Amino acid sequence: MQEVVIHTEFIKLQQILKLAGLVGQGSDVKVLISEGLVYVNGEQALERGKKIRANDIVEVKGFGSIKVVN
């Protein structure tokens, strides 16, 4: 599991996936979400702008997982 450090209260889902290198651009996130491949803390994500905070775990099925730390 990859760890990504943030220095703010939260970061949007599409931004953390780009920062971690799991996607190339925001439109890729939209496709992954529509295919049901993105989970935050074990629950399926439904929006690109979902706020991700420290200690959240983001998983993209088939691509990897991210733990957010600050």
PDB file of N, CA, C, O and CB in Angstrom:
ATOM      1  N   MET A   1       0.852  -1.176   0.000  1.00  0.00           N
ATOM      2  CA  MET A   1       0.000   0.000   0.000  1.00  0.00           C
ATOM      3  C   MET A   1       0.897   1.239   0.000  1.00  0.00           C
ATOM      4  O   MET A   1       1.821   1.363   0.804  1.00  0.00           O
ATOM      5  CB  MET A   1      -0.969  -0.002   1.230  1.00  0.00           C
ATOM      6  N   GLN A   2       0.602   2.130  -0.906  1.00  0.00           N
ATOM      7  CA  GLN A   2       1.341   3.378  -1.037  1.00  0.00           C
ATOM      8  C   GLN A   2       0.809   4.398  -0.035  1.00  0.00           C
ATOM      9  O   GLN A   2      -0.399   4.463   0.191  1.00  0.00           O
ATOM     10  CB  GLN A   2       1.242   3.927  -2.480  1.00  0.00           C
ATOM     11  N   GLU A   3       1.692   5.199   0.571  1.00  0.00           N
ATOM     12  CA  GLU A   3       1.269   6.286   1.453  1.00  0.00           C
ATOM     13  C   GLU A   3       1.484   7.610   0.740  1.00  0.00           C
ATOM     14  O   GLU A   3       2.517   7.833   0.110  1.00  0.00           O
ATOM     15  CB  GLU A   3       2.045   6.253   2.803  1.00  0.00           C
ATOM     16  N   VAL A   4       0.487   8.487   0.850  1.00  0.00           N
ATOM     17  CA  VAL A   4       0.579   9.813   0.261  1.00  0.00           C
ATOM     18  C   VAL A   4       0.363  10.828   1.378  1.00  0.00           C
ATOM     19  O   VAL A   4      -0.611  10.747   2.127  1.00  0.00           O
ATOM     20  CB  VAL A   4      -0.463  10.002  -0.900  1.00  0.00           C
ATOM     21  N   VAL A   5       1.277  11.779   1.480  1.00  0.00           N
ATOM     22  CA  VAL A   5       1.208  12.804   2.521  1.00  0.00           C
ATOM     23  C   VAL A   5       0.468  14.026   1.992  1.00  0.00           C
ATOM     24  O   VAL A   5       0.750  14.518   0.899  1.00  0.00           O
ATOM     25  CB  VAL A   5       2.624  13.196   3.006  1.00  0.00           C
ATOM     26  N   ILE A   6      -0.485  14.505   2.790  1.00  0.00           N
ATOM     27  CA  ILE A   6      -1.153  15.764   2.460  1.00  0.00           C
ATOM     28  C   ILE A   6      -0.872  16.761   3.587  1.00  0.00           C
ATOM     29  O   ILE A   6      -0.654  16.372   4.735  1.00  0.00           O
ATOM     30  CB  ILE A   6      -2.704  15.556   2.257  1.00  0.00           C
ATOM     31  N   HIS A   7      -0.882  18.037   3.244  1.00  0.00           N
ATOM     32  CA  HIS A   7      -0.592  19.084   4.221  1.00  0.00           C
ATOM     33  C   HIS A   7      -1.790  20.000   4.432  1.00  0.00           C
ATOM     34  O   HIS A   7      -1.662  21.101   4.968  1.00  0.00           O
ATOM     35  CB  HIS A   7       0.616  19.901   3.777  1.00  0.00           C
ATOM     36  N   THR A   8      -2.947  19.533   4.004  1.00  0.00           N
ATOM     37  CA  THR A   8      -4.181  20.292   4.156  1.00  0.00           C
ATOM     38  C   THR A   8      -5.196  19.422   4.889  1.00  0.00           C
ATOM     39  O   THR A   8      -4.937  18.248   5.152  1.00  0.00           O
ATOM     40  CB  THR A   8      -4.733  20.755   2.772  1.00  0.00           C
ATOM     41  N   GLU A   9      -6.350  19.996   5.217  1.00  0.00           N
ATOM     42  CA  GLU A   9      -7.389  19.244   5.923  1.00  0.00           C
ATOM     43  C   GLU A   9      -7.911  18.076   5.090  1.00  0.00           C
ATOM     44  O   GLU A   9      -8.172  16.994   5.615  1.00  0.00           O
ATOM     45  CB  GLU A   9      -8.542  20.166   6.297  1.00  0.00           C
ATOM     46  N   PHE A  10      -8.059  18.309   3.791  1.00  0.00           N
ATOM     47  CA  PHE A  10      -8.560  17.270   2.890  1.00  0.00           C
ATOM     48  C   PHE A  10      -8.018  17.496   1.494  1.00  0.00           C
ATOM     49  O   PHE A  10      -7.453  18.546   1.190  1.00  0.00           O
ATOM     50  CB  PHE A  10     -10.101  17.248   2.871  1.00  0.00           C
ATOM     51  N   ILE A  11      -8.204  16.476   0.636  1.00  0.00           N
ATOM     52  CA  ILE A  11      -7.869  16.565  -0.778  1.00  0.00           C
ATOM     53  C   ILE A  11      -8.984  15.834  -1.523  1.00  0.00           C
ATOM     54  O   ILE A  11      -9.551  14.873  -1.004  1.00  0.00           O
ATOM     55  CB  ILE A  11      -6.436  15.946  -1.095  1.00  0.00           C
ATOM     56  N   LYS A  12      -9.293  16.279  -2.715  1.00  0.00           N
ATOM     57  CA  LYS A  12     -10.363  15.627  -3.477  1.00  0.00           C
ATOM     58  C   LYS A  12      -9.868  14.300  -4.047  1.00  0.00           C
ATOM     59  O   LYS A  12      -8.683  14.125  -4.332  1.00  0.00           O
ATOM     60  CB  LYS A  12     -10.867  16.549  -4.617  1.00  0.00           C
ATOM     61  N   LEU A  13     -10.797  13.386  -4.202  1.00  0.00           N
ATOM     62  CA  LEU A  13     -10.494  12.039  -4.671  1.00  0.00           C
ATOM     63  C   LEU A  13      -9.699  12.061  -5.970  1.00  0.00           C
ATOM     64  O   LEU A  13      -8.681  11.377  -6.078  1.00  0.00           O
ATOM     65  CB  LEU A  13     -11.776  11.251  -4.862  1.00  0.00           C
ATOM     66  N   GLN A  14     -10.141  12.825  -6.948  1.00  0.00           N
ATOM     67  CA  GLN A  14      -9.438  12.836  -8.234  1.00  0.00           C
ATOM     68  C   GLN A  14      -8.020  13.371  -8.076  1.00  0.00           C
ATOM     69  O   GLN A  14      -7.118  12.935  -8.792  1.00  0.00           O
ATOM     70  CB  GLN A  14     -10.208  13.681  -9.260  1.00  0.00           C
ATOM     71  N   GLN A  15      -7.806  14.300  -7.160  1.00  0.00           N
ATOM     72  CA  GLN A  15      -6.474  14.855  -6.952  1.00  0.00           C
ATOM     73  C   GLN A  15      -5.537  13.832  -6.307  1.00  0.00           C
ATOM     74  O   GLN A  15      -4.374  13.728  -6.698  1.00  0.00           O
ATOM     75  CB  GLN A  15      -6.556  16.111  -6.084  1.00  0.00           C
ATOM     76  N   ILE A  16      -6.027  13.087  -5.335  1.00  0.00           N
ATOM     77  CA  ILE A  16      -5.165  12.109  -4.659  1.00  0.00           C
ATOM     78  C   ILE A  16      -4.783  10.977  -5.610  1.00  0.00           C
ATOM     79  O   ILE A  16      -3.663  10.469  -5.548  1.00  0.00           O
ATOM     80  CB  ILE A  16      -5.871  11.538  -3.411  1.00  0.00           C
ATOM     81  N   LEU A  17      -5.694  10.582  -6.480  1.00  0.00           N
ATOM     82  CA  LEU A  17      -5.379   9.523  -7.438  1.00  0.00           C
ATOM     83  C   LEU A  17      -4.336   9.994  -8.453  1.00  0.00           C
ATOM     84  O   LEU A  17      -3.472   9.220  -8.864  1.00  0.00           O
ATOM     85  CB  LEU A  17      -6.652   9.062  -8.162  1.00  0.00           C
ATOM     86  N   LYS A  18      -4.419  11.260  -8.854  1.00  0.00           N
ATOM     87  CA  LYS A  18      -3.411  11.814  -9.760  1.00  0.00           C
ATOM     88  C   LYS A  18      -2.077  11.962  -9.042  1.00  0.00           C
ATOM     89  O   LYS A  18      -1.033  11.622  -9.600  1.00  0.00           O
ATOM     90  CB  LYS A  18      -3.870  13.175 -10.321  1.00  0.00           C
ATOM     91  N   LEU A  19      -2.098  12.467  -7.812  1.00  0.00           N
ATOM     92  CA  LEU A  19      -0.887  12.661  -7.029  1.00  0.00           C
ATOM     93  C   LEU A  19      -0.155  11.338  -6.805  1.00  0.00           C
ATOM     94  O   LEU A  19       1.075  11.292  -6.844  1.00  0.00           O
ATOM     95  CB  LEU A  19      -1.224  13.310  -5.688  1.00  0.00           C
ATOM     96  N   ALA A  20      -0.898  10.281  -6.575  1.00  0.00           N
ATOM     97  CA  ALA A  20      -0.311   8.964  -6.329  1.00  0.00           C
ATOM     98  C   ALA A  20       0.135   8.279  -7.622  1.00  0.00           C
ATOM     99  O   ALA A  20       0.807   7.249  -7.577  1.00  0.00           O
ATOM    100  CB  ALA A  20      -1.308   8.080  -5.598  1.00  0.00           C
ATOM    101  N   GLY A  21      -0.232   8.839  -8.762  1.00  0.00           N
ATOM    102  CA  GLY A  21       0.172   8.262 -10.043  1.00  0.00           C
ATOM    103  C   GLY A  21      -0.690   7.097 -10.509  1.00  0.00           C
ATOM    104  O   GLY A  21      -0.295   6.350 -11.404  1.00  0.00           O
ATOM    105  N   LEU A  22      -1.885   6.935  -9.896  1.00  0.00           N
ATOM    106  CA  LEU A  22      -2.761   5.839 -10.316  1.00  0.00           C
ATOM    107  C   LEU A  22      -3.558   6.186 -11.566  1.00  0.00           C
ATOM    108  O   LEU A  22      -4.031   5.292 -12.268  1.00  0.00           O
ATOM    109  CB  LEU A  22      -3.711   5.474  -9.193  1.00  0.00           C
ATOM    110  N   VAL A  23      -3.710   7.481 -11.850  1.00  0.00           N
ATOM    111  CA  VAL A  23      -4.386   7.931 -13.072  1.00  0.00           C
ATOM    112  C   VAL A  23      -3.599   9.083 -13.675  1.00  0.00           C
ATOM    113  O   VAL A  23      -2.820   9.743 -12.989  1.00  0.00           O
ATOM    114  CB  VAL A  23      -5.858   8.362 -12.780  1.00  0.00           C
ATOM    115  N   GLY A  24      -3.808   9.314 -14.947  1.00  0.00           N
ATOM    116  CA  GLY A  24      -3.101  10.386 -15.625  1.00  0.00           C
ATOM    117  C   GLY A  24      -3.836  11.710 -15.596  1.00  0.00           C
ATOM    118  O   GLY A  24      -3.215  12.771 -15.545  1.00  0.00           O
ATOM    119  N   GLN A  25      -5.167  11.648 -15.629  1.00  0.00           N
ATOM    120  CA  GLN A  25      -5.960  12.876 -15.643  1.00  0.00           C
ATOM    121  C   GLN A  25      -7.311  12.643 -14.989  1.00  0.00           C
ATOM    122  O   GLN A  25      -7.720  11.502 -14.775  1.00  0.00           O
ATOM    123  CB  GLN A  25      -6.146  13.387 -17.079  1.00  0.00           C
ATOM    124  N   GLY A  26      -8.006  13.740 -14.670  1.00  0.00           N
ATOM    125  CA  GLY A  26      -9.274  13.658 -13.962  1.00  0.00           C
ATOM    126  C   GLY A  26     -10.338  12.849 -14.673  1.00  0.00           C
ATOM    127  O   GLY A  26     -11.154  12.188 -14.030  1.00  0.00           O
ATOM    128  N   SER A  27     -10.338  12.896 -15.990  1.00  0.00           N
ATOM    129  CA  SER A  27     -11.354  12.143 -16.732  1.00  0.00           C
ATOM    130  C   SER A  27     -11.179  10.638 -16.548  1.00  0.00           C
ATOM    131  O   SER A  27     -12.146   9.884 -16.649  1.00  0.00           O
ATOM    132  CB  SER A  27     -11.295  12.496 -18.220  1.00  0.00           C
ATOM    133  N   ASP A  28      -9.951  10.200 -16.280  1.00  0.00           N
ATOM    134  CA  ASP A  28      -9.716   8.775 -16.006  1.00  0.00           C
ATOM    135  C   ASP A  28     -10.432   8.350 -14.729  1.00  0.00           C
ATOM    136  O   ASP A  28     -10.949   7.236 -14.641  1.00  0.00           O
ATOM    137  CB  ASP A  28      -8.203   8.484 -15.887  1.00  0.00           C
ATOM    138  N   VAL A  29     -10.458   9.236 -13.747  1.00  0.00           N
ATOM    139  CA  VAL A  29     -11.136   8.941 -12.482  1.00  0.00           C
ATOM    140  C   VAL A  29     -12.625   8.741 -12.723  1.00  0.00           C
ATOM    141  O   VAL A  29     -13.235   7.837 -12.151  1.00  0.00           O
ATOM    142  CB  VAL A  29     -10.905  10.075 -11.456  1.00  0.00           C
ATOM    143  N   LYS A  30     -13.203   9.577 -13.562  1.00  0.00           N
ATOM    144  CA  LYS A  30     -14.636   9.462 -13.872  1.00  0.00           C
ATOM    145  C   LYS A  30     -14.960   8.077 -14.428  1.00  0.00           C
ATOM    146  O   LYS A  30     -15.969   7.477 -14.055  1.00  0.00           O
ATOM    147  CB  LYS A  30     -15.062  10.552 -14.884  1.00  0.00           C
ATOM    148  N   VAL A  31     -14.121   7.576 -15.305  1.00  0.00           N
ATOM    149  CA  VAL A  31     -14.328   6.257 -15.903  1.00  0.00           C
ATOM    150  C   VAL A  31     -14.220   5.170 -14.841  1.00  0.00           C
ATOM    151  O   VAL A  31     -15.061   4.273 -14.781  1.00  0.00           O
ATOM    152  CB  VAL A  31     -13.308   6.005 -17.031  1.00  0.00           C
ATOM    153  N   LEU A  32     -13.190   5.244 -14.003  1.00  0.00           N
ATOM    154  CA  LEU A  32     -12.998   4.239 -12.957  1.00  0.00           C
ATOM    155  C   LEU A  32     -14.167   4.214 -11.981  1.00  0.00           C
ATOM    156  O   LEU A  32     -14.603   3.143 -11.559  1.00  0.00           O
ATOM    157  CB  LEU A  32     -11.702   4.502 -12.204  1.00  0.00           C
ATOM    158  N   ILE A  33     -14.676   5.396 -11.620  1.00  0.00           N
ATOM    159  CA  ILE A  33     -15.824   5.475 -10.709  1.00  0.00           C
ATOM    160  C   ILE A  33     -17.069   4.883 -11.368  1.00  0.00           C
ATOM    161  O   ILE A  33     -17.815   4.134 -10.737  1.00  0.00           O
ATOM    162  CB  ILE A  33     -16.087   6.943 -10.289  1.00  0.00           C
ATOM    163  N   SER A  34     -17.288   5.219 -12.633  1.00  0.00           N
ATOM    164  CA  SER A  34     -18.479   4.702 -13.322  1.00  0.00           C
ATOM    165  C   SER A  34     -18.426   3.179 -13.474  1.00  0.00           C
ATOM    166  O   SER A  34     -19.467   2.527 -13.555  1.00  0.00           O
ATOM    167  CB  SER A  34     -18.618   5.359 -14.705  1.00  0.00           C
ATOM    168  N   GLU A  35     -17.225   2.616 -13.513  1.00  0.00           N
ATOM    169  CA  GLU A  35     -17.076   1.166 -13.613  1.00  0.00           C
ATOM    170  C   GLU A  35     -17.094   0.485 -12.238  1.00  0.00           C
ATOM    171  O   GLU A  35     -16.989  -0.738 -12.143  1.00  0.00           O
ATOM    172  CB  GLU A  35     -15.780   0.828 -14.339  1.00  0.00           C
ATOM    173  N   GLY A  36     -17.230   1.296 -11.162  1.00  0.00           N
ATOM    174  CA  GLY A  36     -17.325   0.741  -9.813  1.00  0.00           C
ATOM    175  C   GLY A  36     -16.015   0.222  -9.254  1.00  0.00           C
ATOM    176  O   GLY A  36     -16.015  -0.703  -8.442  1.00  0.00           O
ATOM    177  N   LEU A  37     -14.904   0.798  -9.670  1.00  0.00           N
ATOM    178  CA  LEU A  37     -13.590   0.307  -9.270  1.00  0.00           C
ATOM    179  C   LEU A  37     -12.938   1.091  -8.135  1.00  0.00           C
ATOM    180  O   LEU A  37     -11.882   0.691  -7.645  1.00  0.00           O
ATOM    181  CB  LEU A  37     -12.687   0.321 -10.444  1.00  0.00           C
ATOM    182  N   VAL A  38     -13.549   2.204  -7.705  1.00  0.00           N
ATOM    183  CA  VAL A  38     -12.919   3.065  -6.700  1.00  0.00           C
ATOM    184  C   VAL A  38     -13.657   2.942  -5.370  1.00  0.00           C
ATOM    185  O   VAL A  38     -14.880   3.066  -5.302  1.00  0.00           O
ATOM    186  CB  VAL A  38     -12.903   4.541  -7.174  1.00  0.00           C
ATOM    187  N   TYR A  39     -12.878   2.694  -4.311  1.00  0.00           N
ATOM    188  CA  TYR A  39     -13.435   2.546  -2.962  1.00  0.00           C
ATOM    189  C   TYR A  39     -12.677   3.440  -1.990  1.00  0.00           C
ATOM    190  O   TYR A  39     -11.457   3.580  -2.074  1.00  0.00           O
ATOM    191  CB  TYR A  39     -13.375   1.068  -2.496  1.00  0.00           C
ATOM    192  N   VAL A  40     -13.421   4.039  -1.070  1.00  0.00           N
ATOM    193  CA  VAL A  40     -12.826   4.838  -0.001  1.00  0.00           C
ATOM    194  C   VAL A  40     -13.255   4.219   1.317  1.00  0.00           C
ATOM    195  O   VAL A  40     -14.445   4.145   1.622  1.00  0.00           O
ATOM    196  CB  VAL A  40     -13.255   6.350  -0.092  1.00  0.00           C
ATOM    197  N   ASN A  41     -12.288   3.781   2.087  1.00  0.00           N
ATOM    198  CA  ASN A  41     -12.551   3.114   3.368  1.00  0.00           C
ATOM    199  C   ASN A  41     -13.539   1.953   3.219  1.00  0.00           C
ATOM    200  O   ASN A  41     -14.403   1.740   4.069  1.00  0.00           O
ATOM    201  CB  ASN A  41     -13.091   4.124   4.383  1.00  0.00           C
ATOM    202  N   GLY A  42     -13.391   1.210   2.122  1.00  0.00           N
ATOM    203  CA  GLY A  42     -14.214   0.031   1.898  1.00  0.00           C
ATOM    204  C   GLY A  42     -15.571   0.279   1.271  1.00  0.00           C
ATOM    205  O   GLY A  42     -16.296  -0.673   0.983  1.00  0.00           O
ATOM    206  N   GLU A  43     -15.935   1.545   1.051  1.00  0.00           N
ATOM    207  CA  GLU A  43     -17.219   1.882   0.426  1.00  0.00           C
ATOM    208  C   GLU A  43     -16.988   2.422  -0.974  1.00  0.00           C
ATOM    209  O   GLU A  43     -16.067   3.205  -1.207  1.00  0.00           O
ATOM    210  CB  GLU A  43     -17.994   2.913   1.278  1.00  0.00           C
ATOM    211  N   GLN A  44     -17.832   1.997  -1.899  1.00  0.00           N
ATOM    212  CA  GLN A  44     -17.686   2.431  -3.285  1.00  0.00           C
ATOM    213  C   GLN A  44     -17.836   3.944  -3.390  1.00  0.00           C
ATOM    214  O   GLN A  44     -18.780   4.522  -2.851  1.00  0.00           O
ATOM    215  CB  GLN A  44     -18.718   1.728  -4.182  1.00  0.00           C
ATOM    216  N   ALA A  45     -16.905   4.576  -4.083  1.00  0.00           N
ATOM    217  CA  ALA A  45     -16.940   6.026  -4.294  1.00  0.00           C
ATOM    218  C   ALA A  45     -17.850   6.341  -5.475  1.00  0.00           C
ATOM    219  O   ALA A  45     -17.848   5.631  -6.480  1.00  0.00           O
ATOM    220  CB  ALA A  45     -15.509   6.592  -4.537  1.00  0.00           C
ATOM    221  N   LEU A  46     -18.621   7.404  -5.344  1.00  0.00           N
ATOM    222  CA  LEU A  46     -19.570   7.776  -6.390  1.00  0.00           C
ATOM    223  C   LEU A  46     -19.299   9.145  -7.007  1.00  0.00           C
ATOM    224  O   LEU A  46     -19.970   9.526  -7.966  1.00  0.00           O
ATOM    225  CB  LEU A  46     -20.955   7.752  -5.835  1.00  0.00           C
ATOM    226  N   GLU A  47     -18.322   9.896  -6.473  1.00  0.00           N
ATOM    227  CA  GLU A  47     -18.047  11.229  -7.003  1.00  0.00           C
ATOM    228  C   GLU A  47     -16.552  11.536  -6.986  1.00  0.00           C
ATOM    229  O   GLU A  47     -15.843  11.168  -6.049  1.00  0.00           O
ATOM    230  CB  GLU A  47     -18.806  12.286  -6.201  1.00  0.00           C
ATOM    231  N   ARG A  48     -16.085  12.213  -8.032  1.00  0.00           N
ATOM    232  CA  ARG A  48     -14.668  12.565  -8.144  1.00  0.00           C
ATOM    233  C   ARG A  48     -14.236  13.572  -7.090  1.00  0.00           C
ATOM    234  O   ARG A  48     -13.077  13.583  -6.676  1.00  0.00           O
ATOM    235  CB  ARG A  48     -14.379  13.119  -9.521  1.00  0.00           C
ATOM    236  N   GLY A  49     -15.161  14.414  -6.657  1.00  0.00           N
ATOM    237  CA  GLY A  49     -14.842  15.477  -5.716  1.00  0.00           C
ATOM    238  C   GLY A  49     -14.952  15.085  -4.255  1.00  0.00           C
ATOM    239  O   GLY A  49     -14.885  15.952  -3.384  1.00  0.00           O
ATOM    240  N   LYS A  50     -15.118  13.814  -3.966  1.00  0.00           N
ATOM    241  CA  LYS A  50     -15.238  13.365  -2.575  1.00  0.00           C
ATOM    242  C   LYS A  50     -14.014  13.810  -1.786  1.00  0.00           C
ATOM    243  O   LYS A  50     -12.886  13.684  -2.262  1.00  0.00           O
ATOM    244  CB  LYS A  50     -15.402  11.822  -2.500  1.00  0.00           C
ATOM    245  N   LYS A  51     -14.233  14.329  -0.581  1.00  0.00           N
ATOM    246  CA  LYS A  51     -13.137  14.805   0.260  1.00  0.00           C
ATOM    247  C   LYS A  51     -12.444  13.626   0.935  1.00  0.00           C
ATOM    248  O   LYS A  51     -13.074  12.815   1.615  1.00  0.00           O
ATOM    249  CB  LYS A  51     -13.655  15.803   1.318  1.00  0.00           C
ATOM    250  N   ILE A  52     -11.149  13.555   0.731  1.00  0.00           N
ATOM    251  CA  ILE A  52     -10.324  12.504   1.309  1.00  0.00           C
ATOM    252  C   ILE A  52      -9.463  13.147   2.392  1.00  0.00           C
ATOM    253  O   ILE A  52      -8.798  14.154   2.152  1.00  0.00           O
ATOM    254  CB  ILE A  52      -9.440  11.790   0.214  1.00  0.00           C
ATOM    255  N   ARG A  53      -9.483  12.555   3.592  1.00  0.00           N
ATOM    256  CA  ARG A  53      -8.776  13.116   4.738  1.00  0.00           C
ATOM    257  C   ARG A  53      -7.697  12.146   5.222  1.00  0.00           C
ATOM    258  O   ARG A  53      -7.636  10.997   4.784  1.00  0.00           O
ATOM    259  CB  ARG A  53      -9.764  13.439   5.881  1.00  0.00           C
ATOM    260  N   ALA A  54      -6.851  12.625   6.128  1.00  0.00           N
ATOM    261  CA  ALA A  54      -5.792  11.788   6.702  1.00  0.00           C
ATOM    262  C   ALA A  54      -6.405  10.520   7.288  1.00  0.00           C
ATOM    263  O   ALA A  54      -7.487  10.557   7.874  1.00  0.00           O
ATOM    264  CB  ALA A  54      -4.997  12.565   7.793  1.00  0.00           C
ATOM    265  N   ASN A  55      -5.718   9.420   7.128  1.00  0.00           N
ATOM    266  CA  ASN A  55      -6.101   8.081   7.588  1.00  0.00           C
ATOM    267  C   ASN A  55      -7.141   7.395   6.710  1.00  0.00           C
ATOM    268  O   ASN A  55      -7.526   6.261   6.997  1.00  0.00           O
ATOM    269  CB  ASN A  55      -6.624   8.167   8.981  1.00  0.00           C
ATOM    270  N   ASP A  56      -7.603   8.047   5.652  1.00  0.00           N
ATOM    271  CA  ASP A  56      -8.499   7.386   4.705  1.00  0.00           C
ATOM    272  C   ASP A  56      -7.674   6.443   3.832  1.00  0.00           C
ATOM    273  O   ASP A  56      -6.495   6.684   3.570  1.00  0.00           O
ATOM    274  CB  ASP A  56      -9.271   8.432   3.829  1.00  0.00           C
ATOM    275  N   ILE A  57      -8.309   5.384   3.398  1.00  0.00           N
ATOM    276  CA  ILE A  57      -7.677   4.442   2.475  1.00  0.00           C
ATOM    277  C   ILE A  57      -8.490   4.424   1.188  1.00  0.00           C
ATOM    278  O   ILE A  57      -9.693   4.162   1.195  1.00  0.00           O
ATOM    279  CB  ILE A  57      -7.575   3.003   3.100  1.00  0.00           C
ATOM    280  N   VAL A  58      -7.812   4.706   0.095  1.00  0.00           N
ATOM    281  CA  VAL A  58      -8.436   4.739  -1.225  1.00  0.00           C
ATOM    282  C   VAL A  58      -7.916   3.545  -2.004  1.00  0.00           C
ATOM    283  O   VAL A  58      -6.708   3.326  -2.091  1.00  0.00           O
ATOM    284  CB  VAL A  58      -8.137   6.086  -1.977  1.00  0.00           C
ATOM    285  N   GLU A  59      -8.837   2.775  -2.569  1.00  0.00           N
ATOM    286  CA  GLU A  59      -8.446   1.597  -3.347  1.00  0.00           C
ATOM    287  C   GLU A  59      -9.057   1.688  -4.741  1.00  0.00           C
ATOM    288  O   GLU A  59     -10.236   2.003  -4.902  1.00  0.00           O
ATOM    289  CB  GLU A  59      -8.891   0.285  -2.636  1.00  0.00           C
ATOM    290  N   VAL A  60      -8.234   1.408  -5.735  1.00  0.00           N
ATOM    291  CA  VAL A  60      -8.708   1.293  -7.110  1.00  0.00           C
ATOM    292  C   VAL A  60      -8.449  -0.149  -7.512  1.00  0.00           C
ATOM    293  O   VAL A  60      -7.300  -0.560  -7.679  1.00  0.00           O
ATOM    294  CB  VAL A  60      -7.989   2.327  -8.090  1.00  0.00           C
ATOM    295  N   LYS A  61      -9.521  -0.915  -7.666  1.00  0.00           N
ATOM    296  CA  LYS A  61      -9.415  -2.341  -7.973  1.00  0.00           C
ATOM    297  C   LYS A  61      -8.563  -2.546  -9.225  1.00  0.00           C
ATOM    298  O   LYS A  61      -8.832  -1.960 -10.274  1.00  0.00           O
ATOM    299  CB  LYS A  61     -10.820  -2.965  -8.166  1.00  0.00           C
ATOM    300  N   GLY A  62      -7.551  -3.370  -9.104  1.00  0.00           N
ATOM    301  CA  GLY A  62      -6.677  -3.657 -10.223  1.00  0.00           C
ATOM    302  C   GLY A  62      -5.530  -2.681 -10.401  1.00  0.00           C
ATOM    303  O   GLY A  62      -4.661  -2.907 -11.243  1.00  0.00           O
ATOM    304  N   PHE A  63      -5.502  -1.583  -9.618  1.00  0.00           N
ATOM    305  CA  PHE A  63      -4.451  -0.576  -9.761  1.00  0.00           C
ATOM    306  C   PHE A  63      -3.638  -0.389  -8.489  1.00  0.00           C
ATOM    307  O   PHE A  63      -2.435  -0.142  -8.566  1.00  0.00           O
ATOM    308  CB  PHE A  63      -5.055   0.741 -10.168  1.00  0.00           C
ATOM    309  N   GLY A  64      -4.268  -0.501  -7.316  1.00  0.00           N
ATOM    310  CA  GLY A  64      -3.538  -0.338  -6.069  1.00  0.00           C
ATOM    311  C   GLY A  64      -4.315   0.407  -5.015  1.00  0.00           C
ATOM    312  O   GLY A  64      -5.457   0.818  -5.224  1.00  0.00           O
ATOM    313  N   SER A  65      -3.657   0.576  -3.848  1.00  0.00           N
ATOM    314  CA  SER A  65      -4.273   1.240  -2.708  1.00  0.00           C
ATOM    315  C   SER A  65      -3.384   2.368  -2.212  1.00  0.00           C
ATOM    316  O   SER A  65      -2.164   2.349  -2.376  1.00  0.00           O
ATOM    317  CB  SER A  65      -4.546   0.239  -1.580  1.00  0.00           C
ATOM    318  N   ILE A  66      -4.037   3.355  -1.597  1.00  0.00           N
ATOM    319  CA  ILE A  66      -3.339   4.516  -1.066  1.00  0.00           C
ATOM    320  C   ILE A  66      -3.824   4.752   0.361  1.00  0.00           C
ATOM    321  O   ILE A  66      -5.025   4.719   0.630  1.00  0.00           O
ATOM    322  CB  ILE A  66      -3.574   5.778  -1.960  1.00  0.00           C
ATOM    323  N   LYS A  67      -2.890   4.989   1.268  1.00  0.00           N
ATOM    324  CA  LYS A  67      -3.250   5.447   2.607  1.00  0.00           C
ATOM    325  C   LYS A  67      -2.824   6.899   2.688  1.00  0.00           C
ATOM    326  O   LYS A  67      -1.681   7.241   2.383  1.00  0.00           O
ATOM    327  CB  LYS A  67      -2.574   4.573   3.742  1.00  0.00           C
ATOM    328  N   VAL A  68      -3.753   7.752   3.104  1.00  0.00           N
ATOM    329  CA  VAL A  68      -3.492   9.179   3.178  1.00  0.00           C
ATOM    330  C   VAL A  68      -3.015   9.504   4.589  1.00  0.00           C
ATOM    331  O   VAL A  68      -3.662   9.151   5.575  1.00  0.00           O
ATOM    332  CB  VAL A  68      -4.762  10.008   2.805  1.00  0.00           C
ATOM    333  N   VAL A  69      -1.869  10.183   4.669  1.00  0.00           N
ATOM    334  CA  VAL A  69      -1.290  10.579   5.958  1.00  0.00           C
ATOM    335  C   VAL A  69      -0.974  12.062   5.929  1.00  0.00           C
ATOM    336  O   VAL A  69      -0.862  12.675   4.868  1.00  0.00           O
ATOM    337  CB  VAL A  69      -0.011   9.756   6.278  1.00  0.00           C
ATOM    338  N   ASN A  70      -0.834  12.625   7.129  1.00  0.00           N
ATOM    339  CA  ASN A  70      -0.406  14.029   7.192  1.00  0.00           C
ATOM    340  C   ASN A  70       0.676  14.212   8.204  1.00  0.00           C
ATOM    341  O   ASN A  70       1.161  15.327   8.395  1.00  0.00           O
ATOM    342  CB  ASN A  70      -1.569  14.941   7.521  1.00  0.00           C
TER     343      ASN A  70
END
